[in-house]
Amino acid sequence: MIRSLRGRLLVGLVLLVIAGLAVSSLATYLALQSFLLRRVDDQLLAGRDSASRYMLSLRAGEPSRSAFPPPFPTGTYAELRSPDGQIFAGTFSFGGADSAAQPRLPDPLPSAAGGQPVIRPLSGSGGVSEYRALFQTLATGDRLVLAIPLTDVNSTLTELLVSEGLISAAVLIALLVFAWWVVGLGLRPLERMGATAQAIAGGQFGRRVEPATPRTEIGRLGLALNGMLSQIEAALEQRSQSEQRLRRFVADASHELRTPLTSIRGYSELLRRGAGASTEDAAIARRRIEEESLRMSSLVEDLLLMARLDQGRPLEEATLDLRRIAADACQDARTVAPERSISLSAPEPVRIVGDDTRLRQAVSNLLRNALNHTRAGSGIEVSLEQLEGRAILSVRDHGPGLTPEAAARAFEPFYRADPARSRDRGGAGLGLAIAAGVVNAHGGSLRYVPAKGGGATFEMELPLTAEKPTEQHADQPIQQGGPFTPKELAPPA
């Protein structure tokens, strides 16, 4: 069984040409044979009358010049049988000397009604293998047999077969050589694709196949392969990055959990060794154990929340006023940092559907991030607006902002722009990651935008609810700074 594509193409092409040449040669042979036999039949029909007159004159012993038969091929046999069965001139050959060659006549002779001639093929003897014979009953009752040998016809057909064989062999050889070259030329792009595929399998993922053009079938295959390779390369790169993030996440989580566990173990060892003898030392140890336990518990809860968000677990859904959530977060931030200027611009209520607890946590994380990473006394502006069916909440600070590398990794778990990983100005680095996870779970997005004039802006974008917003607070917009009175945040009537 032929396995290569080149071999299958060549064999299929050669077999197809052989079949075509065979059919063509057979059709030519049969057409020429039919033509030559018709010409012999025409000779028999045209010369039967003169041949019968000549044979009758010979039998009467009075041959005449007018009765002399027309020219027949050499070896033509004529026979005249009388009604009583006597044969005359059975061995005479027109157009040549007497010959022993003659057809093998059937017994009885074939005949047709009304004296019509009958033409039959006959075998022969004496060096002639085939004849074309005419049988006719004359008006005198005699039977005429006129047979022309097919020696010239068979010779012509034999020469035709030899010529067709030689021509077919030459055509096949030329076709084989030409087809080998053409098929090789057509398969060369596939060979290059195979070499490129081997290189890619060897790790050169940036390689691409050629040709890649929509004008040819192989070119379109190249385009499809290049598209597939790009997708595979992107998937491998994404998997590699995901594995790196996972390793970094595990390392960071271990680092964050190791510190409180080490502290708890140390203070527990201190109590076990006799810190209980000193009331002050025992109180400090118990307080530090409790603080580190709370810190570790908070970290574990944050990790659990992130895991649930990544798994796509459904959140609680309720119609919320995002303006109220932002106002409460600003008020909480003022309580924590009363020396800071924290303003909110929210002209009207903004209705969304979501989880109140998680959204409050996300907004609080954004404000806490701004407080922790900006200098004391700098202001923070919070704005809320509606744009094309989306609610956009922006938190801007006036700190140093983020470098491009830090901005690209700002929402990664445990990432802190501070290379020293200090904890005196922030938590475990999960605040922005949790905020991004909460916003994504609500069908929104959280992005970092460099602020004009310095600082950083984090924009939270959420879909608005399809419910028509009420008109409450429309005449009392929440604006710049200052504490909020209960009247401003009173629930709707």
BELTA-V331571 format. One record per residue. N is the residue number from 0. RES is the residue in one letter. SS is DSSP state (~ for helix, > for strand, _ for the rest). Layout:
BEGIN
n->N res->RES ss->SS
n->N res->RES ss->SS
END
This chain:
BEGIN
n->0 res->M ss->_
n->1 res->I ss->_
n->2 res->R ss->_
n->3 res->S ss->_
n->4 res->L ss->~
n->5 res->R ss->~
n->6 res->G ss->~
n->7 res->R ss->~
n->8 res->L ss->~
n->9 res->L ss->~
n->10 res->V ss->~
n->11 res->G ss->~
n->12 res->L ss->~
n->13 res->V ss->~
n->14 res->L ss->~
n->15 res->L ss->~
n->16 res->V ss->~
n->17 res->I ss->~
n->18 res->A ss->~
n->19 res->G ss->~
n->20 res->L ss->~
n->21 res->A ss->~
n->22 res->V ss->~
n->23 res->S ss->~
n->24 res->S ss->~
n->25 res->L ss->~
n->26 res->A ss->~
n->27 res->T ss->~
n->28 res->Y ss->~
n->29 res->L ss->~
n->30 res->A ss->~
n->31 res->L ss->~
n->32 res->Q ss->~
n->33 res->S ss->~
n->34 res->F ss->~
n->35 res->L ss->~
n->36 res->L ss->~
n->37 res->R ss->~
n->38 res->R ss->~
n->39 res->V ss->~
n->40 res->D ss->~
n->41 res->D ss->~
n->42 res->Q ss->~
n->43 res->L ss->~
n->44 res->L ss->~
n->45 res->A ss->~
n->46 res->G ss->~
n->47 res->R ss->~
n->48 res->D ss->~
n->49 res->S ss->~
n->50 res->A ss->~
n->51 res->S ss->~
n->52 res->R ss->~
n->53 res->Y ss->~
n->54 res->M ss->~
n->55 res->L ss->~
n->56 res->S ss->~
n->57 res->L ss->~
n->58 res->R ss->~
n->59 res->A ss->~
n->60 res->G ss->_
n->61 res->E ss->_
n->62 res->P ss->_
n->63 res->S ss->_
n->64 res->R ss->~
n->65 res->S ss->~
n->66 res->A ss->~
n->67 res->F ss->_
n->68 res->P ss->_
n->69 res->P ss->_
n->70 res->P ss->_
n->71 res->F ss->_
n->72 res->P ss->_
n->73 res->T ss->_
n->74 res->G ss->_
n->75 res->T ss->>
n->76 res->Y ss->>
n->77 res->A ss->>
n->78 res->E ss->>
n->79 res->L ss->>
n->80 res->R ss->>
n->81 res->S ss->_
n->82 res->P ss->_
n->83 res->D ss->_
n->84 res->G ss->_
n->85 res->Q ss->_
n->86 res->I ss->>
n->87 res->F ss->>
n->88 res->A ss->_
n->89 res->G ss->_
n->90 res->T ss->_
n->91 res->F ss->_
n->92 res->S ss->>
n->93 res->F ss->>
n->94 res->G ss->_
n->95 res->G ss->_
n->96 res->A ss->_
n->97 res->D ss->_
n->98 res->S ss->_
n->99 res->A ss->_
n->100 res->A ss->_
n->101 res->Q ss->>
n->102 res->P ss->>
n->103 res->R ss->_
n->104 res->L ss->_
n->105 res->P ss->_
n->106 res->D ss->_
n->107 res->P ss->_
n->108 res->L ss->_
n->109 res->P ss->_
n->110 res->S ss->_
n->111 res->A ss->_
n->112 res->A ss->~
n->113 res->G ss->~
n->114 res->G ss->~
n->115 res->Q ss->_
n->116 res->P ss->_
n->117 res->V ss->>
n->118 res->I ss->>
n->119 res->R ss->>
n->120 res->P ss->>
n->121 res->L ss->>
n->122 res->S ss->>
n->123 res->G ss->>
n->124 res->S ss->>
n->125 res->G ss->_
n->126 res->G ss->_
n->127 res->V ss->_
n->128 res->S ss->_
n->129 res->E ss->>
n->130 res->Y ss->>
n->131 res->R ss->>
n->132 res->A ss->>
n->133 res->L ss->>
n->134 res->F ss->>
n->135 res->Q ss->>
n->136 res->T ss->>
n->137 res->L ss->_
n->138 res->A ss->_
n->139 res->T ss->_
n->140 res->G ss->_
n->141 res->D ss->_
n->142 res->R ss->>
n->143 res->L ss->>
n->144 res->V ss->>
n->145 res->L ss->>
n->146 res->A ss->>
n->147 res->I ss->>
n->148 res->P ss->>
n->149 res->L ss->_
n->150 res->T ss->~
n->151 res->D ss->~
n->152 res->V ss->~
n->153 res->N ss->~
n->154 res->S ss->~
n->155 res->T ss->~
n->156 res->L ss->~
n->157 res->T ss->~
n->158 res->E ss->~
n->159 res->L ss->~
n->160 res->L ss->~
n->161 res->V ss->~
n->162 res->S ss->~
n->163 res->E ss->~
n->164 res->G ss->~
n->165 res->L ss->~
n->166 res->I ss->~
n->167 res->S ss->~
n->168 res->A ss->~
n->169 res->A ss->~
n->170 res->V ss->~
n->171 res->L ss->~
n->172 res->I ss->~
n->173 res->A ss->~
n->174 res->L ss->~
n->175 res->L ss->~
n->176 res->V ss->~
n->177 res->F ss->~
n->178 res->A ss->~
n->179 res->W ss->~
n->180 res->W ss->~
n->181 res->V ss->~
n->182 res->V ss->~
n->183 res->G ss->~
n->184 res->L ss->~
n->185 res->G ss->~
n->186 res->L ss->~
n->187 res->R ss->~
n->188 res->P ss->~
n->189 res->L ss->~
n->190 res->E ss->~
n->191 res->R ss->~
n->192 res->M ss->~
n->193 res->G ss->~
n->194 res->A ss->~
n->195 res->T ss->~
n->196 res->A ss->~
n->197 res->Q ss->~
n->198 res->A ss->~
n->199 res->I ss->~
n->200 res->A ss->~
n->201 res->G ss->_
n->202 res->G ss->_
n->203 res->Q ss->_
n->204 res->F ss->_
n->205 res->G ss->_
n->206 res->R ss->_
n->207 res->R ss->_
n->208 res->V ss->_
n->209 res->E ss->_
n->210 res->P ss->_
n->211 res->A ss->_
n->212 res->T ss->_
n->213 res->P ss->_
n->214 res->R ss->_
n->215 res->T ss->_
n->216 res->E ss->~
n->217 res->I ss->~
n->218 res->G ss->~
n->219 res->R ss->~
n->220 res->L ss->~
n->221 res->G ss->~
n->222 res->L ss->~
n->223 res->A ss->~
n->224 res->L ss->~
n->225 res->N ss->~
n->226 res->G ss->~
n->227 res->M ss->~
n->228 res->L ss->~
n->229 res->S ss->~
n->230 res->Q ss->~
n->231 res->I ss->~
n->232 res->E ss->~
n->233 res->A ss->~
n->234 res->A ss->~
n->235 res->L ss->~
n->236 res->E ss->~
n->237 res->Q ss->~
n->238 res->R ss->~
n->239 res->S ss->~
n->240 res->Q ss->~
n->241 res->S ss->~
n->242 res->E ss->~
n->243 res->Q ss->~
n->244 res->R ss->~
n->245 res->L ss->~
n->246 res->R ss->~
n->247 res->R ss->~
n->248 res->F ss->~
n->249 res->V ss->~
n->250 res->A ss->~
n->251 res->D ss->~
n->252 res->A ss->~
n->253 res->S ss->~
n->254 res->H ss->~
n->255 res->E ss->~
n->256 res->L ss->~
n->257 res->R ss->~
n->258 res->T ss->~
n->259 res->P ss->~
n->260 res->L ss->~
n->261 res->T ss->~
n->262 res->S ss->~
n->263 res->I ss->~
n->264 res->R ss->~
n->265 res->G ss->~
n->266 res->Y ss->~
n->267 res->S ss->~
n->268 res->E ss->~
n->269 res->L ss->~
n->270 res->L ss->~
n->271 res->R ss->~
n->272 res->R ss->~
n->273 res->G ss->_
n->274 res->A ss->~
n->275 res->G ss->~
n->276 res->A ss->~
n->277 res->S ss->_
n->278 res->T ss->~
n->279 res->E ss->~
n->280 res->D ss->~
n->281 res->A ss->~
n->282 res->A ss->~
n->283 res->I ss->~
n->284 res->A ss->~
n->285 res->R ss->~
n->286 res->R ss->~
n->287 res->R ss->~
n->288 res->I ss->~
n->289 res->E ss->~
n->290 res->E ss->~
n->291 res->E ss->~
n->292 res->S ss->~
n->293 res->L ss->~
n->294 res->R ss->~
n->295 res->M ss->~
n->296 res->S ss->~
n->297 res->S ss->~
n->298 res->L ss->~
n->299 res->V ss->~
n->300 res->E ss->~
n->301 res->D ss->~
n->302 res->L ss->~
n->303 res->L ss->~
n->304 res->L ss->~
n->305 res->M ss->~
n->306 res->A ss->~
n->307 res->R ss->~
n->308 res->L ss->~
n->309 res->D ss->~
n->310 res->Q ss->_
n->311 res->G ss->_
n->312 res->R ss->_
n->313 res->P ss->_
n->314 res->L ss->_
n->315 res->E ss->_
n->316 res->E ss->_
n->317 res->A ss->>
n->318 res->T ss->>
n->319 res->L ss->>
n->320 res->D ss->>
n->321 res->L ss->~
n->322 res->R ss->~
n->323 res->R ss->~
n->324 res->I ss->~
n->325 res->A ss->~
n->326 res->A ss->~
n->327 res->D ss->~
n->328 res->A ss->~
n->329 res->C ss->~
n->330 res->Q ss->~
n->331 res->D ss->~
n->332 res->A ss->~
n->333 res->R ss->~
n->334 res->T ss->~
n->335 res->V ss->~
n->336 res->A ss->_
n->337 res->P ss->_
n->338 res->E ss->_
n->339 res->R ss->_
n->340 res->S ss->_
n->341 res->I ss->>
n->342 res->S ss->>
n->343 res->L ss->>
n->344 res->S ss->>
n->345 res->A ss->>
n->346 res->P ss->_
n->347 res->E ss->_
n->348 res->P ss->_
n->349 res->V ss->_
n->350 res->R ss->>
n->351 res->I ss->>
n->352 res->V ss->>
n->353 res->G ss->>
n->354 res->D ss->_
n->355 res->D ss->~
n->356 res->T ss->~
n->357 res->R ss->~
n->358 res->L ss->~
n->359 res->R ss->~
n->360 res->Q ss->~
n->361 res->A ss->~
n->362 res->V ss->~
n->363 res->S ss->~
n->364 res->N ss->~
n->365 res->L ss->~
n->366 res->L ss->~
n->367 res->R ss->~
n->368 res->N ss->~
n->369 res->A ss->~
n->370 res->L ss->~
n->371 res->N ss->~
n->372 res->H ss->_
n->373 res->T ss->_
n->374 res->R ss->_
n->375 res->A ss->_
n->376 res->G ss->_
n->377 res->S ss->_
n->378 res->G ss->_
n->379 res->I ss->>
n->380 res->E ss->>
n->381 res->V ss->>
n->382 res->S ss->>
n->383 res->L ss->>
n->384 res->E ss->>
n->385 res->Q ss->>
n->386 res->L ss->>
n->387 res->E ss->_
n->388 res->G ss->_
n->389 res->R ss->>
n->390 res->A ss->>
n->391 res->I ss->>
n->392 res->L ss->>
n->393 res->S ss->>
n->394 res->V ss->>
n->395 res->R ss->>
n->396 res->D ss->>
n->397 res->H ss->_
n->398 res->G ss->_
n->399 res->P ss->_
n->400 res->G ss->_
n->401 res->L ss->_
n->402 res->T ss->_
n->403 res->P ss->~
n->404 res->E ss->~
n->405 res->A ss->~
n->406 res->A ss->~
n->407 res->A ss->~
n->408 res->R ss->_
n->409 res->A ss->_
n->410 res->F ss->_
n->411 res->E ss->_
n->412 res->P ss->_
n->413 res->F ss->_
n->414 res->Y ss->_
n->415 res->R ss->_
n->416 res->A ss->_
n->417 res->D ss->_
n->418 res->P ss->_
n->419 res->A ss->_
n->420 res->R ss->_
n->421 res->S ss->_
n->422 res->R ss->_
n->423 res->D ss->_
n->424 res->R ss->_
n->425 res->G ss->_
n->426 res->G ss->_
n->427 res->A ss->_
n->428 res->G ss->_
n->429 res->L ss->_
n->430 res->G ss->~
n->431 res->L ss->~
n->432 res->A ss->~
n->433 res->I ss->~
n->434 res->A ss->~
n->435 res->A ss->~
n->436 res->G ss->~
n->437 res->V ss->~
n->438 res->V ss->~
n->439 res->N ss->~
n->440 res->A ss->~
n->441 res->H ss->_
n->442 res->G ss->_
n->443 res->G ss->_
n->444 res->S ss->>
n->445 res->L ss->>
n->446 res->R ss->>
n->447 res->Y ss->>
n->448 res->V ss->>
n->449 res->P ss->>
n->450 res->A ss->_
n->451 res->K ss->_
n->452 res->G ss->_
n->453 res->G ss->_
n->454 res->G ss->_
n->455 res->A ss->>
n->456 res->T ss->>
n->457 res->F ss->>
n->458 res->E ss->>
n->459 res->M ss->>
n->460 res->E ss->>
n->461 res->L ss->>
n->462 res->P ss->>
n->463 res->L ss->_
n->464 res->T ss->_
n->465 res->A ss->_
n->466 res->E ss->_
n->467 res->K ss->_
n->468 res->P ss->_
n->469 res->T ss->_
n->470 res->E ss->_
n->471 res->Q ss->_
n->472 res->H ss->_
n->473 res->A ss->_
n->474 res->D ss->_
n->475 res->Q ss->_
n->476 res->P ss->_
n->477 res->I ss->>
n->478 res->Q ss->_
n->479 res->Q ss->_
n->480 res->G ss->_
n->481 res->G ss->_
n->482 res->P ss->_
n->483 res->F ss->_
n->484 res->T ss->_
n->485 res->P ss->_
n->486 res->K ss->_
n->487 res->E ss->_
n->488 res->L ss->_
n->489 res->A ss->_
n->490 res->P ss->_
n->491 res->P ss->_
n->492 res->A ss->_
END
